[in-house]
Amino acid sequence: MDIEKELIVAEYASLKDEIFMRSRRRHLFAILNISGAATIITLDHSISGFSFILLIYPVFILFLASGWTYNLKEIFKLSEYIRLHIEGPYRNKKGYETFLASQSFEKLNNKLFIYDTLSSGGLFIGTQLICIFIAYYSIYRFDLETKIVAIISCLSILLTIVIVFYGVRLKKRLWLAKD
């Protein structure tokens, strides 16, 4: 095996490891979302006056959803690089990324994108809604600062919805962008 092929194989392995690492990071964000929400909801029921934290938590979830979508974007960029620069010229377009890109988007992947969005993306949005719902029924007085934080929390839910569905649109755009 000559040095160029060894470098290509090493680059391919490195890119696949990067994809795996980013995929694991996406799962970590979902786990942090659920475990954090469970912890805060439990503390809300055991410590009085903790409900205000429930209103702040949706903003934190917004950042987790942003990281989740960013890693999705990077996974697709890495996959695109593998497809165009490694599989294309060196494997005569017979690799896995090329195979995935050759599949009909509507037939094969439309449901997968919806399921991915509803599963992980729905976790982010769902925990935000649950936190605000519980906070609404736990907070006894709504002074000005509580109302401001509640408005910020509601805006963070809207931004999370936009970010999650941006990830779906990004998937479709990158998936449909053939050579």
C-alpha positions as a Markdown table, in Angstrom:
| # | Residue | x | y | z |
|---|---|---|---|---|
| 1 | Met | 0.0 | 0.0 | 0.0 |
| 2 | Asp | 1.5 | 3.3 | -1.0 |
| 3 | Ile | 1.7 | 6.4 | 1.3 |
| 4 | Glu | -1.2 | 8.2 | -0.4 |
| 5 | Lys | -3.6 | 5.4 | 0.2 |
| 6 | Glu | -2.5 | 5.1 | 3.8 |
| 7 | Leu | -3.2 | 8.8 | 4.3 |
| 8 | Ile | -6.6 | 8.5 | 2.7 |
| 9 | Val | -7.5 | 5.5 | 4.9 |
| 10 | Ala | -6.3 | 7.4 | 8.0 |
| 11 | Glu | -8.3 | 10.5 | 7.0 |
| 12 | Tyr | -11.4 | 8.3 | 6.4 |
| 13 | Ala | -11.0 | 6.7 | 9.8 |
| 14 | Ser | -10.5 | 10.0 | 11.5 |
| 15 | Leu | -13.6 | 11.5 | 9.9 |
| 16 | Lys | -15.7 | 8.5 | 10.8 |
| 17 | Asp | -14.4 | 8.8 | 14.4 |
| 18 | Glu | -15.4 | 12.5 | 14.4 |
| 19 | Ile | -18.9 | 11.6 | 13.1 |
| 20 | Phe | -19.2 | 9.0 | 15.9 |
| 21 | Met | -18.0 | 11.5 | 18.5 |
| 22 | Arg | -20.5 | 14.2 | 17.4 |
| 23 | Ser | -23.3 | 11.7 | 17.4 |
| 24 | Arg | -22.5 | 10.7 | 20.9 |
| 25 | Arg | -22.4 | 14.4 | 21.9 |
| 26 | Arg | -25.9 | 14.8 | 20.4 |
| 27 | His | -27.1 | 12.0 | 22.6 |
| 28 | Leu | -25.4 | 13.5 | 25.6 |
| 29 | Phe | -27.3 | 16.8 | 25.1 |
| 30 | Ala | -30.6 | 14.9 | 25.1 |
| 31 | Ile | -29.6 | 13.0 | 28.3 |
| 32 | Leu | -28.6 | 16.3 | 30.0 |
| 33 | Asn | -31.9 | 17.8 | 29.0 |
| 34 | Ile | -34.0 | 15.0 | 30.6 |
| 35 | Ser | -31.8 | 14.4 | 33.7 |
| 36 | Gly | -31.7 | 18.2 | 34.3 |
| 37 | Ala | -35.4 | 18.6 | 34.0 |
| 38 | Ala | -36.1 | 15.6 | 36.3 |
| 39 | Thr | -33.7 | 17.0 | 38.9 |
| 40 | Ile | -35.2 | 20.5 | 38.8 |
| 41 | Ile | -38.8 | 19.2 | 38.9 |
| 42 | Thr | -37.9 | 17.0 | 41.9 |
| 43 | Leu | -36.3 | 19.9 | 43.7 |
| 44 | Asp | -39.3 | 22.0 | 42.9 |
| 45 | His | -41.6 | 19.6 | 44.8 |
| 46 | Ser | -39.2 | 19.4 | 47.8 |
| 47 | Ile | -37.9 | 22.9 | 48.2 |
| 48 | Ser | -40.4 | 25.8 | 48.4 |
| 49 | Gly | -39.5 | 28.8 | 46.2 |
| 50 | Phe | -37.6 | 26.7 | 43.7 |
| 51 | Ser | -40.2 | 27.2 | 41.0 |
| 52 | Phe | -38.4 | 30.2 | 39.7 |
| 53 | Ile | -35.6 | 28.0 | 38.5 |
| 54 | Leu | -38.2 | 26.1 | 36.4 |
| 55 | Leu | -38.8 | 29.3 | 34.4 |
| 56 | Ile | -35.0 | 29.7 | 33.8 |
| 57 | Tyr | -34.4 | 26.1 | 32.7 |
| 58 | Pro | -36.0 | 26.5 | 29.2 |
| 59 | Val | -33.3 | 29.0 | 28.4 |
| 60 | Phe | -30.7 | 26.3 | 29.3 |
| 61 | Ile | -32.5 | 23.8 | 27.1 |
| 62 | Leu | -32.3 | 26.3 | 24.2 |
| 63 | Phe | -28.5 | 26.1 | 24.5 |
| 64 | Leu | -28.6 | 22.3 | 24.6 |
| 65 | Ala | -30.8 | 22.2 | 21.5 |
| 66 | Ser | -28.4 | 24.6 | 19.7 |
| 67 | Gly | -25.5 | 22.3 | 20.4 |
| 68 | Trp | -27.6 | 19.3 | 19.3 |
| 69 | Thr | -28.4 | 21.1 | 16.0 |
| 70 | Tyr | -24.8 | 22.3 | 15.5 |
| 71 | Asn | -23.4 | 18.8 | 15.9 |
| 72 | Leu | -26.0 | 17.6 | 13.4 |
| 73 | Lys | -24.8 | 20.2 | 10.9 |
| 74 | Glu | -21.2 | 19.1 | 11.5 |
| 75 | Ile | -22.1 | 15.5 | 11.0 |
| 76 | Phe | -23.6 | 16.3 | 7.6 |
| 77 | Lys | -20.6 | 18.4 | 6.6 |
| 78 | Leu | -18.2 | 15.5 | 7.5 |
| 79 | Ser | -20.4 | 13.0 | 5.6 |
| 80 | Glu | -20.5 | 15.3 | 2.6 |
| 81 | Tyr | -16.7 | 15.6 | 2.6 |
| 82 | Ile | -16.3 | 11.8 | 2.8 |
| 83 | Arg | -18.7 | 11.4 | -0.1 |
| 84 | Leu | -17.2 | 14.0 | -2.4 |
| 85 | His | -13.4 | 13.8 | -1.5 |
| 86 | Ile | -12.8 | 10.3 | -0.4 |
| 87 | Glu | -15.5 | 8.0 | -1.8 |
| 88 | Gly | -15.9 | 9.9 | -5.1 |
| 89 | Pro | -12.3 | 9.9 | -6.5 |
| 90 | Tyr | -10.8 | 7.0 | -4.6 |
| 91 | Arg | -13.6 | 4.4 | -4.3 |
| 92 | Asn | -15.3 | 5.1 | -7.6 |
| 93 | Lys | -18.4 | 6.3 | -5.8 |
| 94 | Lys | -19.1 | 3.0 | -4.1 |
| 95 | Gly | -19.0 | 4.0 | -0.4 |
| 96 | Tyr | -21.7 | 4.2 | 2.3 |
| 97 | Glu | -22.1 | 8.0 | 2.2 |
| 98 | Thr | -22.6 | 7.9 | -1.6 |
| 99 | Phe | -25.1 | 5.1 | -1.2 |
| 100 | Leu | -27.1 | 7.1 | 1.3 |
| 101 | Ala | -27.0 | 10.2 | -0.9 |
| 102 | Ser | -28.2 | 8.1 | -3.9 |
| 103 | Gln | -31.4 | 7.0 | -2.1 |
| 104 | Ser | -34.6 | 8.7 | -2.8 |
| 105 | Phe | -35.2 | 11.3 | -0.1 |
| 106 | Glu | -39.0 | 11.2 | -0.1 |
| 107 | Lys | -39.2 | 7.4 | -0.2 |
| 108 | Leu | -36.5 | 6.5 | 2.3 |
| 109 | Asn | -35.7 | 9.4 | 4.6 |
| 110 | Asn | -38.7 | 11.6 | 5.0 |
| 111 | Lys | -40.1 | 9.5 | 7.9 |
| 112 | Leu | -36.6 | 9.2 | 9.4 |
| 113 | Phe | -36.3 | 13.0 | 9.6 |
| 114 | Ile | -39.7 | 13.4 | 11.1 |
| 115 | Tyr | -38.9 | 10.7 | 13.7 |
| 116 | Asp | -35.5 | 12.2 | 14.5 |
| 117 | Thr | -37.1 | 15.6 | 15.0 |
| 118 | Leu | -40.0 | 14.3 | 17.1 |
| 119 | Ser | -37.7 | 12.1 | 19.3 |
| 120 | Ser | -34.8 | 14.3 | 20.2 |
| 121 | Gly | -36.1 | 17.6 | 19.2 |
| 122 | Gly | -39.4 | 16.8 | 20.8 |
| 123 | Leu | -37.5 | 16.1 | 24.1 |
| 124 | Phe | -36.1 | 19.6 | 24.1 |
| 125 | Ile | -39.4 | 21.3 | 23.4 |
| 126 | Gly | -41.4 | 18.9 | 25.6 |
| 127 | Thr | -39.2 | 19.5 | 28.7 |
| 128 | Gln | -39.4 | 23.2 | 28.1 |
| 129 | Leu | -43.2 | 23.1 | 28.0 |
| 130 | Ile | -43.4 | 20.9 | 31.1 |
| 131 | Cys | -41.1 | 23.2 | 33.1 |
| 132 | Ile | -43.1 | 26.2 | 32.2 |
| 133 | Phe | -46.4 | 24.4 | 32.9 |
| 134 | Ile | -45.2 | 23.2 | 36.4 |
| 135 | Ala | -43.7 | 26.6 | 37.2 |
| 136 | Tyr | -47.0 | 28.3 | 36.2 |
| 137 | Tyr | -48.9 | 26.2 | 38.7 |
| 138 | Ser | -46.2 | 26.3 | 41.4 |
| 139 | Ile | -45.5 | 30.1 | 41.5 |
| 140 | Tyr | -48.0 | 31.9 | 43.7 |
| 141 | Arg | -47.2 | 35.5 | 43.0 |
| 142 | Phe | -46.3 | 36.8 | 39.5 |
| 143 | Asp | -44.3 | 40.0 | 40.1 |
| 144 | Leu | -42.6 | 41.9 | 37.4 |
| 145 | Glu | -39.4 | 39.9 | 37.4 |
| 146 | Thr | -41.2 | 36.6 | 37.3 |
| 147 | Lys | -43.3 | 37.8 | 34.3 |
| 148 | Ile | -40.1 | 38.9 | 32.5 |
| 149 | Val | -38.4 | 35.5 | 33.1 |
| 150 | Ala | -41.6 | 33.8 | 31.9 |
| 151 | Ile | -41.6 | 35.8 | 28.7 |
| 152 | Ile | -37.9 | 35.0 | 28.1 |
| 153 | Ser | -38.7 | 31.3 | 28.7 |
| 154 | Cys | -41.5 | 31.4 | 26.2 |
| 155 | Leu | -39.3 | 33.1 | 23.7 |
| 156 | Ser | -36.7 | 30.4 | 24.3 |
| 157 | Ile | -39.3 | 27.8 | 23.5 |
| 158 | Leu | -40.0 | 29.5 | 20.2 |
| 159 | Leu | -36.3 | 29.7 | 19.4 |
| 160 | Thr | -35.8 | 26.1 | 20.2 |
| 161 | Ile | -38.6 | 25.1 | 17.8 |
| 162 | Val | -36.9 | 27.2 | 15.1 |
| 163 | Ile | -33.5 | 25.6 | 15.9 |
| 164 | Val | -34.8 | 22.1 | 15.9 |
| 165 | Phe | -36.7 | 22.5 | 12.6 |
| 166 | Tyr | -33.7 | 24.3 | 11.1 |
| 167 | Gly | -31.8 | 21.0 | 11.7 |
| 168 | Val | -34.5 | 19.2 | 9.7 |
| 169 | Arg | -34.3 | 21.7 | 6.9 |
| 170 | Leu | -30.6 | 21.4 | 6.9 |
| 171 | Lys | -30.8 | 17.7 | 6.7 |
| 172 | Lys | -33.1 | 17.9 | 3.7 |
| 173 | Arg | -31.0 | 20.5 | 2.0 |
| 174 | Leu | -27.7 | 18.7 | 2.5 |
| 175 | Trp | -29.2 | 15.3 | 1.7 |
| 176 | Leu | -30.8 | 16.5 | -1.6 |
| 177 | Ala | -27.6 | 18.3 | -2.7 |
| 178 | Lys | -26.0 | 15.7 | -4.8 |
| 179 | Asp | -22.7 | 16.1 | -6.6 |
